[in-house]
Structure formats: C-alpha cells, structure tokens
Amino acid sequence: MAENQVLGQRTRKVNIDYGLAERLNKEVAEEIRRAELERLRNGKKTSEEPVKDEPRVSDIGSGFITLENIACVDASGKVIEKYDRLYVAVDVARKPSAEQEPGEATHVSLTPYQAIAYFEQQNNGLFLPSFALSCNILAALFSGAVKKEKDGNYATLDTNLKQVLDQYLDHGAGLGWHAQNTVVNWKSKEVIHYPKDTDFLTYGGNSNINKNIPSKRLIFKPDKFGDMGLAKALKRNEFKKYLINLTGLTNPEVSTDIGKYYTSVAKKNREAFIWVPNNPAKADYTTAAWLGCYDGDFLLDTGNGLDNGSAARGVRYSPEGTAQKEGDDQ
C-alpha cells in the first residue's frame, strides 16, 4: 500500500494509508462521468424529493475520501445540492515544499474569492465546496470517524477519517478555519451558495468564478439573530431556518455534537457557535462564511468580511477530475 503524509500540526507528521481508492479503474471513472453528464442533460433543476439515503464513507485512497449519498437541503426540506459520490481531499491546500522550512506543512492562505479561483484554475475537477456541502461532509466524517462512549469519551472508528475531521479543529496553524464557496448578502438577506464575481463587491476579482456551477440564493429574515451558541440559536424559529439554509443539514444539531467532540480533543471548550454581523437586521454588506475552530469555538462564522484568509479544501465528483457541472443561476 502506498503511504502519504498529512501534517496535522505545523511540525508533526501523521501517516495515512491511501491504498483502497487505487481500485478505482478507468471504466468506473468513465461510468461516473457519463452518469453525471446524463443527469445534467436531463434537467438542471434541483431535486425537491426528500433525502432518503444516509451519507456514508465508501473508500479512502489516492489522497481523497470517497463519500456517497451526500445531499444538502434548504429550510423547506428541498434538496439544493446532491452527489451520489463525492471525492474529498484529505488535506487542505499546502504551499510547495520548496517554499517551506523542513518538517513544516504551511497551508496556502486564501480569501474566499481566492480560494474559489485557486481550485478552478487547476483545471483538474477540483472546486471549493459550499458551506452547506462542507457541513454535510463534516457530519459524514464525524459519523464515520468516532463514536461517543457512555463515559463521555470518544472511541476512534477510523483513524484516517479522524485525522481529516480533526483538521477542522486545527489544520496545522493553530486553528481549523476553512474557506467556503458561500457568502451572505445582509442587504438583500440572502445566503448565496456558489456566488459569482458580482457578489463580491469587495475583495473579489474578475476570474468569472463558479461560471459552470449554478448559484443557490436562499432568502432569510434576521429576526432575533446574534452571536450565540448554536444550541440556543436553533431554538429561534427564523434563526433555525437561516442555519438550515446555511448548513444544508436536515439535522443541524449535529454541529453541536461536533463541537462537543472538539472540546474533548482540545481539552478546552470548543462549543459550536454562530457568528453574524452586529445588528444583523440593519447590516447592508456581504460577509464570508467560514467553518472550523477559531478563537476558542467551533465556528459557523458569517460575521466576518471578505478580506480574511485561511485554509481551503478542494472536492470533486469524479476520481480523475472532469469539467465542473453546468447550469444556470437558481
């Protein structure tokens, strides 16, 4: 079996076994590619059927984790993003070894716009996932990586999955922040998954981002919004709708469980926390969406500007990489 290395801490190497995915041959890859193209030809509309299949990990190998049955929903329960099979990079984007000190694995620090363009410009099928897709990926990793015991401790079910899960606690820089392919326009009151150039009024560019991926714009009402623990926010009707639209989770409460797990690993509080702008009802600007541990909490952060930079993780829906899915804005 081939053995690669992923760095969980800046100066600490962790070995991960990637052998299983090498079984994926060209015939399987071609079948996946054809099935995806056929799905796109048959209609670009988002499925409105309820989610039936539970997400699961089917393989680990060649630098990717293979997930199956991934579906993101909005607050009405409609599916807004769905993948029968998705390939998730086991590591965040890192600087080339020639640019680093021996033993280091510094991540590439990217603003949200830069992160979107970074993966698209590689032309290998990778793209930056939406906040909703990342939350569903994280929930699948959490379910497959660890299990909470009766004594409150967590038993490891899969060390490879756990190492990826733990990168949202710390990807090597002392924090777990991940850039997302989502912004929130507080003036128009929209969660925007897969935004376009025009959605970045500041700290954007002219790379024509997400040109082949349909945007999903979800309206919300900022009633009784504020910075608070996720468990508290989910008890507020409009806030819960916003959080479902943001996370794409049918059960957003799982994020509180993930926060408890990170608390156990870090040996300090890492409560799941939601950040929004000051006075959300009157905010008239666009914010980024960040996912991961930062500043003492496991954050679902939609309160910061578009200028911050941190790590980014790519995904794709073909083992060998194909063109991104086509579609019009929704």
Residue pairs with C-beta under 8 A, 6 or more apart in sequence:
1 17
1 18
1 19
2 17
2 18
2 19
2 22
3 15
3 16
3 17
3 18
4 15
4 16
4 18
4 63
5 13
5 14
5 15
5 16
6 14
6 16
6 90
6 91
6 105
6 163
6 164
7 13
7 14
7 91
7 94
7 104
7 105
7 172
8 14
8 163
8 166
8 167
8 170
8 171
8 172
9 170
9 172
10 104
10 105
10 106
10 172
10 173
10 174
11 103
11 104
13 103
14 163
16 60
16 90
16 159
16 160
16 163
17 60
17 160
18 60
18 61
18 62
18 63
18 90
19 61
20 59
20 60
20 61
21 59
21 60
21 61
21 62
21 64
21 66
21 319
22 61
22 62
23 59
23 61
24 59
24 61
24 62
24 319
26 320
28 319
29 318
29 319
29 320
32 85
32 317
32 318
32 319
33 318
33 322
35 84
36 317
36 318
36 322
36 325
40 325
40 326
40 327
44 214
44 326
44 327
44 328
45 330
46 78
46 79
46 80
46 81
46 82
46 216
46 330
47 78
47 79
47 82
48 78
48 79
49 79
50 77
50 79
51 71
51 73
51 79
51 250
53 68
53 69
53 71
54 69
55 67
55 68
55 69
55 70
55 71
55 136
55 139
55 140
55 143
56 67
56 68
56 69
56 140
56 144
57 65
57 66
57 67
57 68
57 140
57 141
57 144
57 158
57 161
58 66
58 67
58 68
58 85
59 65
59 66
60 66
60 90
60 158
60 160
60 161
62 319
63 89
63 90
63 91
64 87
64 88
64 89
64 90
64 316
64 319
65 87
65 88
65 90
65 141
65 160
65 161
65 164
66 85
66 86
66 87
66 88
66 319
67 83
67 85
67 86
67 87
67 88
67 137
67 140
68 84
68 85
68 86
69 84
70 82
70 83
70 86
70 133
70 136
70 137
70 140
71 79
71 81
71 82
71 83
71 136
72 79
72 80
72 81
72 82
72 130
72 132
72 133
72 135
72 136
72 248
72 249
73 79
73 80
73 244
73 248
73 249
73 250
74 80
74 216
74 218
74 244
74 245
74 248
75 218
75 240
75 241
75 242
75 244
75 245
77 250
80 132
80 193
80 216
80 218
80 248
81 130
81 132
81 133
81 193
81 216
81 248
83 317
85 317
86 133
86 137
86 315
86 316
86 317
87 315
87 316
87 317
87 318
87 319
88 137
88 164
88 313
88 315
89 126
89 313
89 314
89 315
90 160
90 163
90 164
91 164
91 167
91 313
92 107
92 108
92 167
92 171
92 178
92 311
92 312
92 313
93 107
93 108
93 110
93 118
93 119
93 311
93 312
93 313
93 314
94 105
94 106
94 107
94 108
95 106
95 107
95 108
99 106
100 106
105 172
106 172
106 173
107 171
107 172
107 173
107 310
107 311
107 312
108 118
108 311
108 312
109 309
109 310
109 311
110 118
110 179
110 309
110 310
110 311
110 312
111 179
111 203
111 288
111 306
111 307
111 308
111 309
112 179
112 180
112 181
112 183
112 203
112 288
112 289
112 306
113 200
113 203
113 204
113 205
113 207
113 209
113 306
114 205
114 309
115 128
115 179
115 181
115 312
116 127
116 128
116 181
116 207
116 209
116 210
117 205
117 207
117 209
118 128
118 312
119 126
119 127
119 128
119 312
119 314
120 126
120 127
120 207
120 209
120 210
120 324
121 207
122 314
124 316
124 321
125 316
125 317
125 318
125 320
125 321
125 322
125 323
125 324
126 314
126 315
126 316
126 321
127 181
127 213
127 314
127 315
127 316
127 324
128 179
128 180
128 181
128 312
128 313
128 314
128 315
129 137
129 180
129 181
129 313
129 315
130 180
130 181
130 182
130 193
130 194
130 216
130 248
131 180
131 181
131 182
131 191
131 193
131 246
131 247
131 248
131 289
131 291
131 300
132 182
132 193
132 245
132 246
132 247
132 248
132 249
133 181
133 248
133 315
134 178
134 180
134 291
134 313
135 246
135 247
135 248
135 249
135 252
135 255
135 291
135 300
136 247
136 248
136 249
137 315
138 165
138 168
138 255
138 258
138 291
139 249
139 254
139 255
139 258
141 161
141 164
141 165
142 165
142 254
142 257
142 258
142 261
144 157
144 158
144 161
145 156
145 157
145 158
145 161
145 162
145 164
145 165
146 154
146 155
146 156
146 157
146 162
146 165
146 261
147 154
147 155
147 157
148 154
148 155
148 257
148 261
149 155
152 264
153 264
154 261
154 264
154 265
156 162
166 265
167 176
167 313
168 176
168 178
168 258
168 262
168 291
168 292
168 293
168 298
169 176
169 262
169 265
169 266
169 270
169 292
169 293
169 298
170 176
170 293
171 178
171 292
171 311
173 310
173 311
175 292
175 293
175 294
175 295
175 310
176 292
176 293
176 294
176 298
177 290
177 291
177 292
177 293
177 294
177 299
177 301
177 310
177 311
178 290
178 291
178 292
178 310
178 311
178 312
178 313
179 288
179 290
179 309
179 310
179 311
179 312
180 288
180 289
180 290
180 291
181 193
181 194
181 195
181 210
182 191
182 192
182 193
182 194
182 195
182 246
182 289
183 192
183 195
183 199
183 200
183 286
183 287
183 288
183 289
183 306
184 190
184 191
184 192
184 246
184 286
184 287
184 289
184 302
185 192
185 199
185 286
186 222
186 277
186 280
186 283
186 284
186 285
186 286
186 287
187 283
187 284
187 285
187 286
189 219
189 220
189 221
189 222
190 217
190 218
190 219
190 220
191 217
191 218
191 220
191 242
191 245
191 246
192 199
192 215
192 216
192 217
192 218
193 215
193 216
193 217
193 218
194 210
194 213
194 214
194 215
194 216
195 209
195 210
195 215
196 209
196 210
196 211
196 215
196 329
197 204
197 205
197 206
197 207
197 208
197 209
199 215
199 286
200 286
200 306
201 285
201 286
202 286
202 305
202 306
202 307
203 305
203 306
203 307
204 306
212 323
212 324
212 325
212 326
212 327
213 324
213 325
213 327
214 325
214 327
214 328
214 329
214 330
215 329
215 330
216 330
217 329
217 330
218 245
220 238
220 241
220 242
220 245
221 238
221 241
222 238
222 242
222 276
222 280
222 281
222 283
223 236
223 237
223 238
223 239
223 281
224 236
224 238
224 239
225 236
225 238
225 239
225 242
225 276
225 280
225 281
226 276
226 280
227 273
227 274
227 275
227 276
227 303
228 273
228 274
229 256
229 271
229 272
229 273
229 274
230 243
230 252
230 255
230 256
230 259
230 271
230 272
230 273
230 274
230 300
231 253
231 256
231 272
233 239
233 240
233 243
233 274
234 240
234 243
234 252
234 253
234 256
239 274
240 252
243 252
243 274
243 300
244 250
244 252
246 289
246 300
246 302
247 255
247 300
249 255
255 272
255 298
255 300
256 271
256 272
258 272
258 298
259 270
259 271
259 272
259 273
259 297
259 298
260 271
262 270
262 293
262 298
263 269
263 270
263 271
266 293
268 296
269 296
269 297
270 293
270 296
270 297
270 298
271 297
271 298
272 297
272 298
272 300
273 297
273 298
273 299
273 300
274 299
274 300
274 301
274 302
275 299
275 300
275 301
275 302
275 303
275 304
276 302
276 303
277 283
277 285
277 287
277 303
278 303
285 305
286 306
287 302
287 303
287 304
287 305
287 306
288 301
288 302
288 304
288 305
288 306
288 308
289 300
289 301
289 302
290 299
290 301
290 302
290 304
290 308
290 310
291 299
291 300
291 301
292 298
292 299
292 310
293 299
294 301
316 322
317 325
